[in-house]
Amino acid sequence: MSIALNLYYKGKNGSAKRFTEEIEKSGLADKIRNQPGNECYEYFTSMKDKETILLVDRWEDDDALHFHHDSSDMIKIGELKDKYDLELKVERYVTEKERCE
């Protein structure tokens, strides 16, 4: 079983898109993808709501997720979330284990 999180970052005037672009360009996303137990870390845009970005974030177990949450990467993500003045909604699921394609 895996722990899956859907994180919805909502902003204004393209701020959510700029947030994800900065995370990708800075290498932070790849660093998280390479953390032990990460199965998926991918951003998506909505066809209906261009101001919301979805992050599909999946971990092999609670220990891997807690390691991630305790990492300095979470501080950087929080700082960027504040920089771009984003709202965040989180959904948590238990799923079948598989890699993100």
C-alpha positions as CSV (number, residue, x, y, z in Angstrom):
1,M,0.0,0.0,0.0
2,S,1.0,3.6,-0.7
3,I,0.1,6.9,0.8
4,A,-1.2,9.3,-1.9
5,L,-1.7,13.0,-1.4
6,N,-3.5,15.3,-3.8
7,L,-2.4,18.8,-3.1
8,Y,-4.3,21.7,-4.8
9,Y,-2.3,24.9,-5.0
10,K,-4.6,27.8,-5.9
11,G,-3.4,31.3,-6.7
12,K,-4.2,34.4,-8.8
13,N,-2.8,35.7,-12.1
14,G,-0.8,32.6,-12.8
15,S,1.0,32.5,-9.5
16,A,0.4,28.7,-9.0
17,K,2.0,28.0,-12.4
18,R,5.0,30.2,-11.5
19,F,5.3,28.4,-8.2
20,T,5.6,25.0,-9.9
21,E,7.9,26.3,-12.5
22,E,10.3,27.6,-9.8
23,I,10.1,24.3,-8.0
24,E,11.0,22.4,-11.2
25,K,13.7,24.8,-12.5
26,S,15.4,25.0,-9.1
27,G,15.8,21.2,-8.9
28,L,13.7,20.9,-5.8
29,A,11.1,18.6,-7.5
30,D,13.8,16.2,-8.6
31,K,15.4,16.2,-5.2
32,I,12.0,15.2,-3.7
33,R,11.5,12.6,-6.4
34,N,14.8,11.0,-5.4
35,Q,14.0,10.8,-1.7
36,P,13.7,7.3,-0.3
37,G,10.2,5.9,-0.7
38,N,8.9,8.5,-3.2
39,E,6.7,6.9,-5.8
40,C,5.3,9.9,-7.5
41,Y,5.8,13.7,-7.5
42,E,4.1,15.3,-10.5
43,Y,2.3,18.6,-11.1
44,F,-0.8,18.9,-13.3
45,T,-3.0,21.8,-14.5
46,S,-6.8,21.9,-14.7
47,M,-8.6,22.5,-18.0
48,K,-11.4,24.3,-16.1
49,D,-9.4,26.3,-13.5
50,K,-6.1,27.7,-14.8
51,E,-5.4,29.2,-11.4
52,T,-5.1,25.8,-9.6
53,I,-2.2,23.3,-9.9
54,L,-2.6,19.7,-8.7
55,L,0.4,17.9,-7.2
56,V,0.1,14.1,-7.1
57,D,2.5,13.1,-4.3
58,R,2.8,9.4,-3.4
59,W,5.0,7.6,-0.8
60,E,5.6,3.9,-0.1
61,D,4.6,4.2,3.5
62,D,4.0,6.6,6.4
63,D,7.7,6.5,7.4
64,A,8.8,7.8,4.0
65,L,6.2,10.5,4.1
66,H,7.3,11.6,7.6
67,F,10.9,11.6,6.4
68,H,9.8,13.9,3.6
69,H,7.8,16.2,5.9
70,D,10.7,16.5,8.3
71,S,13.2,17.4,5.5
72,S,14.4,20.9,4.7
73,D,12.6,20.6,1.4
74,M,9.3,21.2,3.1
75,I,10.6,24.6,4.5
76,K,11.6,25.6,1.0
77,I,8.1,24.6,-0.4
78,G,6.4,26.6,2.4
79,E,8.5,29.6,1.6
80,L,7.6,29.4,-2.1
81,K,3.9,28.9,-1.2
82,D,4.0,32.1,0.8
83,K,6.0,33.9,-1.9
84,Y,3.3,33.2,-4.4
85,D,0.5,33.7,-1.9
86,L,-1.2,30.3,-2.6
87,E,-4.0,28.6,-0.9
88,L,-3.6,24.8,-0.3
89,K,-6.1,22.0,0.0
90,V,-4.9,18.5,0.7
91,E,-6.6,15.1,0.2
92,R,-5.0,11.9,1.6
93,Y,-5.6,8.4,0.2
94,V,-4.3,4.8,0.7
95,T,-3.7,3.3,-2.7
96,E,-2.2,0.3,-4.4
97,K,1.6,0.6,-4.7
98,E,2.9,1.6,-8.2
99,R,5.3,4.1,-9.7
100,C,4.2,7.3,-11.3
101,E,4.5,7.3,-15.1
